[in-house]
Amino acid sequence: MSRENIAIAQGQLDAYNVQDLDTHAGFYADNMVIANLNETPNLEGIEAYRERMAGVFSGFPSNKVELLNRMVLGNKVIDHEKVMRSPSAEPFEVVAIYTIENDKIARVDFIK
């Protein structure tokens, strides 16, 4: 199970970095949610997610994420990431906690 969960987390990250929206969104469940850790979800459903990511990709065409560290525990993949929006923007770091259910990312909790 851990190996498959790592492949799912890595696959969505790889697709994110080349801004392949269809492949990236394909790793997420239809009823997925995103929240800041310990807060109410701020996004629900794959269509809302696709819309948000289309905006990110068009607004930041050179946006990339560098994986700094990864931990896996059960159905959770915890990534420490450095986000680089553009060559002129200051990079920032986040922790993304991916909850994987039925071979799809069902929830992402961010620590910013």
URKAMO-V419109 format. One record per residue. N is the residue number from 0. RES is the residue in three letters. OMEGA is omega as a letter, one per 20 degrees, with the letter a starting at -180 (NA if undefined). BURIAL is + if it has 9 or more other C-alpha atoms within 8 Angstrom, else -. Layout:
BEGIN
N_RES_OMEGA_BURIAL, N_RES_OMEGA_BURIAL
END
This chain:
BEGIN
0_MET_a_-, 1_SER_a_+, 2_ARG_r_-, 3_GLU_a_-, 4_ASN_r_+, 5_ILE_r_+, 6_ALA_r_-, 7_ILE_r_+, 8_ALA_a_+, 9_GLN_r_-, 10_GLY_r_+, 11_GLN_r_+, 12_LEU_r_+, 13_ASP_r_+, 14_ALA_r_+, 15_TYR_a_+, 16_ASN_r_+, 17_VAL_r_-, 18_GLN_r_-, 19_ASP_a_+, 20_LEU_a_+, 21_ASP_r_-, 22_THR_r_+, 23_HIS_a_+, 24_ALA_r_+, 25_GLY_r_-, 26_PHE_a_+, 27_TYR_r_+, 28_ALA_r_+, 29_ASP_a_-, 30_ASN_a_-, 31_MET_r_+, 32_VAL_r_+, 33_ILE_r_+, 34_ALA_r_+, 35_ASN_a_+, 36_LEU_r_-, 37_ASN_r_-, 38_GLU_r_-, 39_THR_r_-, 40_PRO_r_+, 41_ASN_r_-, 42_LEU_r_+, 43_GLU_r_+, 44_GLY_a_+, 45_ILE_a_+, 46_GLU_r_-, 47_ALA_r_+, 48_TYR_r_+, 49_ARG_r_+, 50_GLU_r_-, 51_ARG_a_-, 52_MET_r_+, 53_ALA_r_+, 54_GLY_r_-, 55_VAL_a_-, 56_PHE_a_+, 57_SER_a_-, 58_GLY_a_-, 59_PHE_a_+, 60_PRO_r_-, 61_SER_r_-, 62_ASN_r_+, 63_LYS_r_+, 64_VAL_r_+, 65_GLU_r_-, 66_LEU_a_+, 67_LEU_a_-, 68_ASN_r_-, 69_ARG_r_+, 70_MET_r_-, 71_VAL_r_+, 72_LEU_a_-, 73_GLY_a_-, 74_ASN_r_+, 75_LYS_r_+, 76_VAL_a_+, 77_ILE_a_+, 78_ASP_r_+, 79_HIS_a_+, 80_GLU_r_+, 81_LYS_a_+, 82_VAL_r_+, 83_MET_a_+, 84_ARG_a_+, 85_SER_r_+, 86_PRO_a_-, 87_SER_a_-, 88_ALA_r_-, 89_GLU_r_-, 90_PRO_r_-, 91_PHE_a_-, 92_GLU_r_+, 93_VAL_r_+, 94_VAL_r_+, 95_ALA_r_+, 96_ILE_a_+, 97_TYR_r_+, 98_THR_a_+, 99_ILE_r_+, 100_GLU_r_-, 101_ASN_r_-, 102_ASP_r_+, 103_LYS_r_+, 104_ILE_a_+, 105_ALA_a_+, 106_ARG_r_+, 107_VAL_r_+, 108_ASP_a_+, 109_PHE_r_+, 110_ILE_a_-, 111_LYS_NA_-
END
